[in-house]
Amino acid sequence: MGADGLSYLEMDHLQHLNTGAVCASAHISAQLNEHLKDPCAMSVHFSSFCLQERVPKMFELLSRRFRATNWLDHTRILTLVNMITAGDWSANSVSCDGKHS
């Protein structure tokens, strides 16, 4: 997904240049409190890594991703959903926008 005025291709390029990877994955866990309406807690797990000298740039990219993701690009969202359902999670997806061989 694009973010903060950048297209998804520009964001992918910056992440490729400045990080080893930026990954996101769904996480579901059982609720500890039995009195809650929903027995499961759903969340998203984000992770990233980079060389020490690129840590500030990595945090800048993560900040852009968290505060200004472009959720209006419906075509891109549909493409990502189709990739997930087809099992074709590639370098252009939200999950693992890092270096790939």
C-alpha positions, -999 to 999 in steps of 0.1 A, spaced: 0 0 0 11 35 -6 15 59 23 20 96 30 17 107 -6 38 79 -20 25 52 -43 29 16 -33 58 13 -58 76 43 -42 70 30 -7 83 -5 -18 114 11 -33 122 31 -2 117 0 20 139 -20 -2 167 6 -1 166 12 37 155 -20 54 160 -57 53 122 -61 54 90 -46 67 65 -73 75 29 -74 86 8 -105 96 -25 -112 112 -25 -125 148 -54 -140 166 -53 -151 203 -77 -162 229 -91 -136 253 -79 -140 289 -111 -125 303 -140 -150 301 -166 -121 304 -157 -105 271 -182 -108 243 -156 -120 217 -135 -150 227 -107 -140 204 -85 -109 201 -75 -99 166 -44 -78 159 -18 -71 133 19 -79 140 44 -56 124 82 -62 123 112 -48 105 149 -49 106 178 -30 91 215 -20 95 221 2 125 229 33 105 195 30 87 174 27 119 162 64 117 151 59 81 134 26 90 114 43 118 105 72 94 91 47 69 72 28 96 58 61 109 46 70 74 30 36 71 12 38 104 -1 74 102 -9 78 65 -15 45 46 -36 51 15 -67 31 21 -85 48 -8 -65 28 -34 -93 1 -38 -76 -15 -68 -44 -21 -48 -64 -35 -19 -83 -58 -42 -50 -70 -58 -36 -78 -24 -67 -97 -13 -66 -117 -45 -29 -124 -39 -36 -136 -4 -64 -159 -16 -43 -173 -44 -14 -179 -20 9 -156 -40 23 -132 -14 50 -114 -33 75 -86 -28 48 -60 -38 25 -70 -10 20 -55 25 35 -85 41 73 -86 38 81 -56 16 118 -64 19 147 -78 0 138 -109 -20 160 -132 -40 
